[in-house]
């Protein structure tokens, strides 16, 4: 890895009593930067009409994706809304399979049939990518119920946006999770806008980490533009859930640099507001500054990394685009099964 050697690996950064080795910091930085460049390439390909349908980018929110993945175990479940590219990349899914899915290609992570909003990777315990607002919250609660039933010590990391948090099913999920002390961390990605509506215009209580108070679900607020704070606070939240104390809400204060989706010009925001978040709070620049000041890397090394990552993303896009589209016959695949799951002691009528 560029910019690291044995001496640097023995060094690192300590924040609030938690030590981050140089190697781990470089790993987190590189993944955030990879997600940023991947999303920029996806936006470019959408503009060229190579990606169809909806496409929701997460530029600016990379620290949330990477910090949560760093804090969790590989056996933990994760599910999110339709802004899912960054999360599935952070989970370790092959980037070419993600890009191929965006392009509707046969080698996509769900065979080119799901597209941008429905990424899914069972091998990484990543359950989507869900297109309906708030849909993933009761699903994530169900995963937590299954974990508790099996006593397998897995945690369900269930992510929603500041718009999705106002859905009724979210509060039914909070209530059930609290009643049964389910091992679930409800993460609210508060990027300040639900589609084009600001948080203050849509929510009477804008401190979203307080939304579980009436259900006795504790909550914390986190700077979602600081990957190290995200990792620390999520580690604490995951331990809370895993130890049998029940659900917890984590509100990530973050910001998306692009519109809600590629069809959104984001004219409801001022240029000054966007520039303030981009220049003053950008998660990648923030970590780079910390690492340079700690002597763990140089600006020149980060520039070289950026060139290498951009080159890799271009290669990924070319490889994905070269794949064939799925055959029309696969439209009928994964729709129905003749197999009766063991949970059903009697035959079911289908259709």
N, C-alpha and C positions, 0 to 999 in steps of 0.2 A: 504494500500500500504506500502510495506516495507520501513523503513527509514523515514517515515513522521509522524509528530504528530502536535498537534494544534500550538505549538510554531513555528515549521518549516514552517507551512502553512502561518503564518503571515510574514515570512521572504521571501527572494528571492534574485534575482540578477537584478541589473539595468545596462542596456547597452544603451548608446547613448540616454539617457532620457526615455527609455522604461523599465517598470518593469515587471519581470517575477516571479510569485509566485513560491514557492517551489513545490506546488502541480502541477502546470503546467509544470515545468521543469522535474519533475519525469514522468509525462505523456509523454512528448516528448522523454525523454531518453528511457523509456520502449518500446515505439513503434519502435524507431530506432533499439533497441536491438532485438526486436521480429522479425523485418524484416530481420536482419542479420542472426539470427538463422534459420528462415524459409527458407531463400535462401540457406543456407548451407545444410539443410536437403533435399531441392529440388535437389541440386547438387549431393548429396549422392544417392538419389533414381534414378536419371538419370543414374548415374554410374552403378547401379544395374539393369538397363534396365526396370525399372518400369514406367518411363516416356519416351514416345516416341516423335519423331519429333524434332522440335527446342526447345531450352530452353535458354532464355537469363536472366542471373542473374544480380542483381543490388548491389551486395556487394560493399560497399564504397560510394554509392550514397544515403544512407538513409536520410541524412540531407535534401536533396532536396525534397524527398517524404514527409517527416513529416513537414518540415517548410512551404511548400506550403499549405498543408492541414490545418495547424494551422492558416494560414493567410486568408483562404477563408471561405465563408459561405456555409452551407450545401446545399443551393439552387443553388449555382454556378455549372456550368458544367465543367467537366474535361475530357480530352482525351489525349492519349499519343501513343507512338510507341509500338513495340512488347516487349520492356523491361518494363513490366507493373505490375509485381507481387507486388513490393513495393508500388506503387501508389494505387492499389486497396485495399491493406491491410490497408494503412494509411487512406483511405476513410471510413473505418469501416466495410467493408464486412467481413462476417464470415470466419475465416481462413480455417476451414474444407472445405467450399465450394470452396475456391481457390485451396487448395491442391487436392481436388477431381477433379477439372477441369484439373489440371496438369496430373493427373493419368487417365484421360478419363473416369471418373465414372459418374454414373447417377445423383448424387447429386452435381455435379460441378455447378459453378455459371452460366454457359450456357449449362447445361445438359451434359457435357462431350464431346461436339462437337467442341469446340473452341480451347482447349488446351492452352499452355503457351502464345501464341501470341495474343489471342483474348478474353481476360477477358472483361466482360461487366456487369454492375450492374445499371439498371435503377433506382432502389430505392435510390441509392447514387448519381445519376446524373453523373455516370461514364460511358463514351461512348467509352471505349476501350483504349487499346489493339487493334492496327491496324497493319496488317502484311506488307503492302506495304510502302516502305520508303517515307515519306513525305505525305502519304495519309491523315493523320489526320488533317493536317493544313487547307486545304479547308473545311473539315468537321467542324472543330472548328470555322472557319470563318462563316459558315452557321448557327451554333448554335448562334453565336453572332448577326447575322442578325435577327434571330427569336426573340431573346431577345429584340433587339431594336424595332422591329415591334410591339411586344406585350407590350413594355414599362414596363417590369417586373423587371428591375434593376438587372438582373442576369448577371454575367460575365462568359465568356468562357475562361477557362485556357487551352491553347493549347500547348502541349509539343512536342518538336522534339529534335533530336540529332544533333551533329556537322556535321554528314554526310548528314542527311536529309535536312539540311538548304540549301544545294546546288541544291535542286530540283526546277524546274521551277514553279511548282504549288505554291510553297511557296511564290514566289515574286508576282504572280498574287493575292494571298491572302493578302499580305501586302498592295498592291495597293488598292484593293477593301475595305479593312478594314479602310484604311486611308481616302479614298474618302467619305465613308459613316459614318466615326467616330464610328465604331462599338466597342462595349464593349468587347474587347478580349485582353488577355495578352498572347503574344507569348513567351513561355519559351524555351530556347535552353539549353539542358543538354550537355555542352561541357566537355565530359570525355576524351578528347584529341585524341581519335582514332575512325575513322569510319571503322568498321570492323578491318582490320589490317593496315589501312593507317593513318598516323599521320596527324593532322590538318594542319601542315605547308606544307605538300606535296599535299594536296587536295584543300586548300583555299588560294587565293591570299591575301585576307584580313582576318587575323586570329583573329581580334577583332570582334567577331560575333555580339556583341550588336550594332555595327555600320551598320549592314546590312540593316536597314530600312531608312537610311539617305535620299536616293533619293526619297523615298515615304513620307518623312516628318513624319516618325514613330520614336519617341524617343526611346532610349535604355539605359540600365544600366548594369553594370557588378557586379556580386555578388560572394562572396566566398561560393561556394556550399558545402564546408566541415564544415561550421559553421551554425548549425540549427537556432541559434538565429538571425544571419544576414539574413538568407534566410527568416525567418518569418517577420522580419522588412521590408526588401526591397520588398517582395511580397505584404505585406499589403499596402505599398505605391503604388505599381503598380496596384493592384486591385482597389484601391480607384480612381486612375487616370482613369481607364477604366469605372468604375461604375458611375463616376460623369459626364460622357458625353464628356470627352476630347479625346476619341478615343483610338486606340490601342497603346500598348507599348511593347517593346522587353526586356526580362530579360535574360541575359546570365549567366548561373550557371557554374562556374568553378569547376568541380568535377572530379572524377576518379573512374573507375571500377577496382576492384582488380582481377577479373577473366577475361577470354577471352571474345571476343565478344559474343560467345554462347558457349555451352558446348562442341562443336566440335572444338573449337579454342584453341590451346596450348599457344597462345600469345607469341611466340618466337621472335616477332618483338620488344619486350620491354626488357630492361635490368633489372636484379634483383635489382640493386641499385635504379633504378627509382621507381619500385613498392614499395620497402622497405621505400623509402623516404616519399611516400604518406601514406603508412600504419602506420608508426611509428611517423611521424611528424605532420600529418594532419588528422588522423582518426576522423570522426565526433563524434563517441560514446565516445572514450577516451577523446576527447577534452571537451565534456560537463561534463563527469564524473569529470575531473580535476577541472573545474569551480565550480561544486557543492560541491566537497570536500573542496576546499579552502574557500568557503562561509559558511561552516559548515552545509550544508543541507543534507549531507549523508556521509557515510564512505566507504572505499574500501571494507570492509567486507560485508556491506549491498549490494553493487553492485554485489559482488560474489554470494550472496544468491539469488538475483534477477535473475542472469544469470542461476543458477541451476534450478530455478522454470520455467523460460521461456523455457529452453531446454527440460525440462520434459513435458511442455505443448505442444511444437511443436511435440515431439515424439508421444504424445497421438493424436494430430490432424492427423498426418500421418497415424497412425494405423486405426483411425476411417474412414479416407478417403479411404484407401486401402480396407477396409472391405465392402465398398459399391459395388453393382453390376455394371457391364458395361451397358450402355444404350442398349435398344432393337434395333435390326436392323431396325425396322419399323420407328424409329424416324428420320432416314436419310431424310425422306420426309417432316418432320415437319419444320415449319418456312421458307419454301422455297417460297410458293405462298399463296395468300389469295383470297377468293371469295368476301370479303368485299370491298366495294368501299369507300375510304376515302371521307369525306365531302368536301375536297378541289377539288374533281372532280365532276362537275355538269352533266357529261355525262358518260355512261358506257364505260369501257376500254376493249379492246381486249387483252387477256392474252395468250401468247404463239405464 
